[in-house]
Structure formats: structure tokens, C-alpha cells
Amino acid sequence: MNASSSQGGRRPRIVVVGSLNVDYIWSVQELPRAGQTVLAGAGRNEFGGKGANQAVAAARHGGAVSFLGCVGDDADGARYRQYLRELGVDTSAIASVAGAATGAAHIYVDCRGENMIVVSGGANDWLEPDRVAEVLTGRLAGADALVAQLESPLAAVAAALRQAHAQGVRTVLNASPFHAQFAWDVPIDTVIVNEHELEDFFGVTATGLGGLAVAGRAELLERHRIAHLVITQGREPTLHVSAHEFQSVPTYPVVPKNTVGAGDTFAGTLAVCLAQGMDWPAALWRANVAAGLSTLADGVQTAIPSLAEVLQAAGPSPRD
């Protein structure tokens, strides 16, 4: 892998393949139940999408980020590309799809900061595996990590993982949202899931995983072709599982206002930390701090903290 090359002051190079959405965010007192109508308070529009959220988090944490995705040939798409460029993200591989609308997400956030999200893929659905493989062939040269999620067409995600594996680049897959039909066909360095996705993908709870013997955990990882499995659990400690380790790293204590972007902030930050060669406890603590800070403000990308803010809050990294 190329992680060691990020030492010596060079910004780690991160390639993100994923989705770009315009988020329509509504504040509600309670999340609606099936068949229920609730009245929203304040509403606003922001840039979002799991891929772009993670790209912004990686850029704010010091990564040199290149993004591969699709927007519509509409005003939202043009504004989104300009916005990412202003953040220092390389947008030259973001395609504008003729006749398509930029992806959209409707997000409902209750008084406790919990959320419900409905996504319309729009132009994201036009991300094709052949184009992904072709574009990545050149962009992965010298890259420290490829980051992907499951909010884009699954065939395109699989193509990205295969191309990165073929070129010896570390892969970080945030296996979210859950898709029962998705199965990767090459080894993956790091898979990030929350406690619900852990059960959906792997058929085991976090408690059950912790109760396995070392050989049992190693067998599960080998069967799924994963070197490192990371499980986020909301306020509960984040877990890291490898063939030889089972580590628990505490989350950063906050009273959350809005949890919408916390998982994406965690994934983008962790990718940079791993590319910099940080050890697992330190990398997970840094990502936990970034995720916690992101819950303290309204918004998604606007709430993602800078590297300076994370370093100020983090202090020494706790050990499991």
C-alpha cells in the first residue's frame, strides 16, 4: 500500500468515488411514523451526498482530494462544482449529465438530533463502471487511499474497488446505505459500518463479534475479504477488528444537535488519518472527535470541523 508515502509533510492523496446531492433539511419535533403527517419548522438547502460529504471531511482534515461522480447539467450542478473547487477539491472528474437533475435528499431532523433521510439519485445514477475504471486508472497513480460508499450505482462502486486493488491502493469502503445485493469481489483494506449495517452485512451483533475467539473473528474477516472492520455505534465506543486485534475507542462526549453528517465526517477523517500512517487507536480517536464536533451545529458539510478544530479538541488519544 501507499500509506507510508504520505509521511514527510506531503498531503495524503485521497480519491473519493461517490454521490453528490442537494439536501433539503427540515426540522421537526418528532420523526414521522408510517402514515403520519408532521409539521416542519425551519427548513434550508445545503450541499450533501455521502460521497461529497466524505470528500469535504477529508479535505478539511488536510487531504488532497480528487472526486469522481456526476451532477446534472442544471444550476445546482454548476453551483456544486464551484463550491467544491473553492474548498480545494479537484472536480475535474465530476461529469455533468445532460438532461439529468442533480441528486437530491430530503432530511428530517428531530429535537434530539436524530434523522430520517430519503434520497433521489438523479445524475448520480449515471455513474458508469466503465468510466470509473477508465478515469481511476490515471488518478490512482500515487494515491494513498480510495474512498467509496454505497449511495452510487453498485456496479460503479465495485469497479472502483477492483481498480484500486489492481493498482495497490488502500481501499476504504463505508458500506452504507445497506444493499443486500452488494458483495465486493476483491479484498478491501477497511470497511466501515454502523451497528445496524454490521448485522445486515455480516449477520452478527457488535456484542456477538466481541464474544468470538480470535480464530472466529479472523475467519469472519477472511470470509468477507476484509483486513480491517470498523463499527461505529453512536454514543458507544467505536470498534476496530482485525485478524489479531479487537480494539474499543471511546467517542467524543457531546450533546448532539444534528447527527446527519457524523458518519461521513468519521469516514473522511479516518481515511486521511490512515493514509498518514497513524496507528489505529489514534486514527479512530481523531475520527471520533471530528464526528462528535460535526453534531454540534446545524447542517451537514457546513458542520464538518477543520483539522485545527479537531486537534484542539482531541488532546492525547485515549487507549483501549
Secondary structure as a PSIPRED ss2 file (coil, helix, strand):
# PSIPRED VFORMAT (PSIPRED V4.0)

   1 M C   1.000  0.000  0.000
   2 N C   1.000  0.000  0.000
   3 A H   0.000  1.000  0.000
   4 S H   0.000  1.000  0.000
   5 S H   0.000  1.000  0.000
   6 S H   0.000  1.000  0.000
   7 Q C   1.000  0.000  0.000
   8 G C   1.000  0.000  0.000
   9 G C   1.000  0.000  0.000
  10 R C   1.000  0.000  0.000
  11 R C   1.000  0.000  0.000
  12 P C   1.000  0.000  0.000
  13 R E   0.000  0.000  1.000
  14 I E   0.000  0.000  1.000
  15 V E   0.000  0.000  1.000
  16 V E   0.000  0.000  1.000
  17 V E   0.000  0.000  1.000
  18 G C   1.000  0.000  0.000
  19 S C   1.000  0.000  0.000
  20 L C   1.000  0.000  0.000
  21 N E   0.000  0.000  1.000
  22 V E   0.000  0.000  1.000
  23 D E   0.000  0.000  1.000
  24 Y E   0.000  0.000  1.000
  25 I E   0.000  0.000  1.000
  26 W E   0.000  0.000  1.000
  27 S E   0.000  0.000  1.000
  28 V E   0.000  0.000  1.000
  29 Q C   1.000  0.000  0.000
  30 E C   1.000  0.000  0.000
  31 L C   1.000  0.000  0.000
  32 P C   1.000  0.000  0.000
  33 R C   1.000  0.000  0.000
  34 A C   1.000  0.000  0.000
  35 G C   1.000  0.000  0.000
  36 Q C   1.000  0.000  0.000
  37 T C   1.000  0.000  0.000
  38 V C   1.000  0.000  0.000
  39 L C   1.000  0.000  0.000
  40 A E   0.000  0.000  1.000
  41 G E   0.000  0.000  1.000
  42 A E   0.000  0.000  1.000
  43 G E   0.000  0.000  1.000
  44 R E   0.000  0.000  1.000
  45 N E   0.000  0.000  1.000
  46 E E   0.000  0.000  1.000
  47 F E   0.000  0.000  1.000
  48 G E   0.000  0.000  1.000
  49 G C   1.000  0.000  0.000
  50 K H   0.000  1.000  0.000
  51 G H   0.000  1.000  0.000
  52 A H   0.000  1.000  0.000
  53 N H   0.000  1.000  0.000
  54 Q H   0.000  1.000  0.000
  55 A H   0.000  1.000  0.000
  56 V H   0.000  1.000  0.000
  57 A H   0.000  1.000  0.000
  58 A H   0.000  1.000  0.000
  59 A H   0.000  1.000  0.000
  60 R H   0.000  1.000  0.000
  61 H C   1.000  0.000  0.000
  62 G C   1.000  0.000  0.000
  63 G C   1.000  0.000  0.000
  64 A E   0.000  0.000  1.000
  65 V E   0.000  0.000  1.000
  66 S E   0.000  0.000  1.000
  67 F E   0.000  0.000  1.000
  68 L E   0.000  0.000  1.000
  69 G E   0.000  0.000  1.000
  70 C E   0.000  0.000  1.000
  71 V E   0.000  0.000  1.000
  72 G E   0.000  0.000  1.000
  73 D C   1.000  0.000  0.000
  74 D C   1.000  0.000  0.000
  75 A H   0.000  1.000  0.000
  76 D H   0.000  1.000  0.000
  77 G H   0.000  1.000  0.000
  78 A H   0.000  1.000  0.000
  79 R H   0.000  1.000  0.000
  80 Y H   0.000  1.000  0.000
  81 R H   0.000  1.000  0.000
  82 Q H   0.000  1.000  0.000
  83 Y H   0.000  1.000  0.000
  84 L H   0.000  1.000  0.000
  85 R H   0.000  1.000  0.000
  86 E H   0.000  1.000  0.000
  87 L C   1.000  0.000  0.000
  88 G C   1.000  0.000  0.000
  89 V C   1.000  0.000  0.000
  90 D E   0.000  0.000  1.000
  91 T E   0.000  0.000  1.000
  92 S E   0.000  0.000  1.000
  93 A E   0.000  0.000  1.000
  94 I E   0.000  0.000  1.000
  95 A E   0.000  0.000  1.000
  96 S E   0.000  0.000  1.000
  97 V E   0.000  0.000  1.000
  98 A C   1.000  0.000  0.000
  99 G C   1.000  0.000  0.000
 100 A C   1.000  0.000  0.000
 101 A C   1.000  0.000  0.000
 102 T C   1.000  0.000  0.000
 103 G E   0.000  0.000  1.000
 104 A E   0.000  0.000  1.000
 105 A E   0.000  0.000  1.000
 106 H E   0.000  0.000  1.000
 107 I E   0.000  0.000  1.000
 108 Y E   0.000  0.000  1.000
 109 V E   0.000  0.000  1.000
 110 D C   1.000  0.000  0.000
 111 C C   1.000  0.000  0.000
 112 R C   1.000  0.000  0.000
 113 G C   1.000  0.000  0.000
 114 E C   1.000  0.000  0.000
 115 N E   0.000  0.000  1.000
 116 M E   0.000  0.000  1.000
 117 I E   0.000  0.000  1.000
 118 V E   0.000  0.000  1.000
 119 V E   0.000  0.000  1.000
 120 S E   0.000  0.000  1.000
 121 G C   1.000  0.000  0.000
 122 G H   0.000  1.000  0.000
 123 A H   0.000  1.000  0.000
 124 N H   0.000  1.000  0.000
 125 D H   0.000  1.000  0.000
 126 W H   0.000  1.000  0.000
 127 L C   1.000  0.000  0.000
 128 E C   1.000  0.000  0.000
 129 P H   0.000  1.000  0.000
 130 D H   0.000  1.000  0.000
 131 R H   0.000  1.000  0.000
 132 V H   0.000  1.000  0.000
 133 A H   0.000  1.000  0.000
 134 E H   0.000  1.000  0.000
 135 V H   0.000  1.000  0.000
 136 L H   0.000  1.000  0.000
 137 T H   0.000  1.000  0.000
 138 G H   0.000  1.000  0.000
 139 R H   0.000  1.000  0.000
 140 L C   1.000  0.000  0.000
 141 A C   1.000  0.000  0.000
 142 G C   1.000  0.000  0.000
 143 A C   1.000  0.000  0.000
 144 D C   1.000  0.000  0.000
 145 A E   0.000  0.000  1.000
 146 L E   0.000  0.000  1.000
 147 V E   0.000  0.000  1.000
 148 A E   0.000  0.000  1.000
 149 Q E   0.000  0.000  1.000
 150 L C   1.000  0.000  0.000
 151 E C   1.000  0.000  0.000
 152 S C   1.000  0.000  0.000
 153 P C   1.000  0.000  0.000
 154 L H   0.000  1.000  0.000
 155 A H   0.000  1.000  0.000
 156 A H   0.000  1.000  0.000
 157 V H   0.000  1.000  0.000
 158 A H   0.000  1.000  0.000
 159 A H   0.000  1.000  0.000
 160 A H   0.000  1.000  0.000
 161 L H   0.000  1.000  0.000
 162 R H   0.000  1.000  0.000
 163 Q H   0.000  1.000  0.000
 164 A H   0.000  1.000  0.000
 165 H H   0.000  1.000  0.000
 166 A H   0.000  1.000  0.000
 167 Q C   1.000  0.000  0.000
 168 G C   1.000  0.000  0.000
 169 V C   1.000  0.000  0.000
 170 R E   0.000  0.000  1.000
 171 T E   0.000  0.000  1.000
 172 V E   0.000  0.000  1.000
 173 L E   0.000  0.000  1.000
 174 N E   0.000  0.000  1.000
 175 A C   1.000  0.000  0.000
 176 S C   1.000  0.000  0.000
 177 P C   1.000  0.000  0.000
 178 F C   1.000  0.000  0.000
 179 H C   1.000  0.000  0.000
 180 A C   1.000  0.000  0.000
 181 Q C   1.000  0.000  0.000
 182 F C   1.000  0.000  0.000
 183 A C   1.000  0.000  0.000
 184 W C   1.000  0.000  0.000
 185 D C   1.000  0.000  0.000
 186 V C   1.000  0.000  0.000
 187 P C   1.000  0.000  0.000
 188 I E   0.000  0.000  1.000
 189 D E   0.000  0.000  1.000
 190 T E   0.000  0.000  1.000
 191 V E   0.000  0.000  1.000
 192 I E   0.000  0.000  1.000
 193 V E   0.000  0.000  1.000
 194 N E   0.000  0.000  1.000
 195 E H   0.000  1.000  0.000
 196 H H   0.000  1.000  0.000
 197 E H   0.000  1.000  0.000
 198 L H   0.000  1.000  0.000
 199 E H   0.000  1.000  0.000
 200 D H   0.000  1.000  0.000
 201 F H   0.000  1.000  0.000
 202 F H   0.000  1.000  0.000
 203 G C   1.000  0.000  0.000
 204 V C   1.000  0.000  0.000
 205 T C   1.000  0.000  0.000
 206 A H   0.000  1.000  0.000
 207 T H   0.000  1.000  0.000
 208 G H   0.000  1.000  0.000
 209 L H   0.000  1.000  0.000
 210 G H   0.000  1.000  0.000
 211 G H   0.000  1.000  0.000
 212 L C   1.000  0.000  0.000
 213 A C   1.000  0.000  0.000
 214 V H   0.000  1.000  0.000
 215 A H   0.000  1.000  0.000
 216 G H   0.000  1.000  0.000
 217 R H   0.000  1.000  0.000
 218 A H   0.000  1.000  0.000
 219 E H   0.000  1.000  0.000
 220 L H   0.000  1.000  0.000
 221 L H   0.000  1.000  0.000
 222 E H   0.000  1.000  0.000
 223 R H   0.000  1.000  0.000
 224 H H   0.000  1.000  0.000
 225 R C   1.000  0.000  0.000
 226 I E   0.000  0.000  1.000
 227 A E   0.000  0.000  1.000
 228 H E   0.000  0.000  1.000
 229 L E   0.000  0.000  1.000
 230 V E   0.000  0.000  1.000
 231 I E   0.000  0.000  1.000
 232 T E   0.000  0.000  1.000
 233 Q E   0.000  0.000  1.000
 234 G C   1.000  0.000  0.000
 235 R C   1.000  0.000  0.000
 236 E E   0.000  0.000  1.000
 237 P E   0.000  0.000  1.000
 238 T E   0.000  0.000  1.000
 239 L E   0.000  0.000  1.000
 240 H E   0.000  0.000  1.000
 241 V E   0.000  0.000  1.000
 242 S C   1.000  0.000  0.000
 243 A C   1.000  0.000  0.000
 244 H C   1.000  0.000  0.000
 245 E C   1.000  0.000  0.000
 246 F E   0.000  0.000  1.000
 247 Q E   0.000  0.000  1.000
 248 S E   0.000  0.000  1.000
 249 V E   0.000  0.000  1.000
 250 P C   1.000  0.000  0.000
 251 T C   1.000  0.000  0.000
 252 Y C   1.000  0.000  0.000
 253 P C   1.000  0.000  0.000
 254 V C   1.000  0.000  0.000
 255 V C   1.000  0.000  0.000
 256 P C   1.000  0.000  0.000
 257 K C   1.000  0.000  0.000
 258 N C   1.000  0.000  0.000
 259 T C   1.000  0.000  0.000
 260 V C   1.000  0.000  0.000
 261 G C   1.000  0.000  0.000
 262 A H   0.000  1.000  0.000
 263 G H   0.000  1.000  0.000
 264 D H   0.000  1.000  0.000
 265 T H   0.000  1.000  0.000
 266 F H   0.000  1.000  0.000
 267 A H   0.000  1.000  0.000
 268 G H   0.000  1.000  0.000
 269 T H   0.000  1.000  0.000
 270 L H   0.000  1.000  0.000
 271 A H   0.000  1.000  0.000
 272 V H   0.000  1.000  0.000
 273 C H   0.000  1.000  0.000
 274 L H   0.000  1.000  0.000
 275 A H   0.000  1.000  0.000
 276 Q C   1.000  0.000  0.000
 277 G C   1.000  0.000  0.000
 278 M C   1.000  0.000  0.000
 279 D C   1.000  0.000  0.000
 280 W H   0.000  1.000  0.000
 281 P H   0.000  1.000  0.000
 282 A H   0.000  1.000  0.000
 283 A H   0.000  1.000  0.000
 284 L H   0.000  1.000  0.000
 285 W H   0.000  1.000  0.000
 286 R H   0.000  1.000  0.000
 287 A H   0.000  1.000  0.000
 288 N H   0.000  1.000  0.000
 289 V H   0.000  1.000  0.000
 290 A H   0.000  1.000  0.000
 291 A H   0.000  1.000  0.000
 292 G H   0.000  1.000  0.000
 293 L H   0.000  1.000  0.000
 294 S H   0.000  1.000  0.000
 295 T C   1.000  0.000  0.000
 296 L C   1.000  0.000  0.000
 297 A C   1.000  0.000  0.000
 298 D C   1.000  0.000  0.000
 299 G C   1.000  0.000  0.000
 300 V C   1.000  0.000  0.000
 301 Q H   0.000  1.000  0.000
 302 T H   0.000  1.000  0.000
 303 A H   0.000  1.000  0.000
 304 I C   1.000  0.000  0.000
 305 P C   1.000  0.000  0.000
 306 S C   1.000  0.000  0.000
 307 L H   0.000  1.000  0.000
 308 A H   0.000  1.000  0.000
 309 E H   0.000  1.000  0.000
 310 V H   0.000  1.000  0.000
 311 L H   0.000  1.000  0.000
 312 Q H   0.000  1.000  0.000
 313 A H   0.000  1.000  0.000
 314 A H   0.000  1.000  0.000
 315 G C   1.000  0.000  0.000
 316 P C   1.000  0.000  0.000
 317 S C   1.000  0.000  0.000
 318 P C   1.000  0.000  0.000
 319 R C   1.000  0.000  0.000
 320 D C   1.000  0.000  0.000
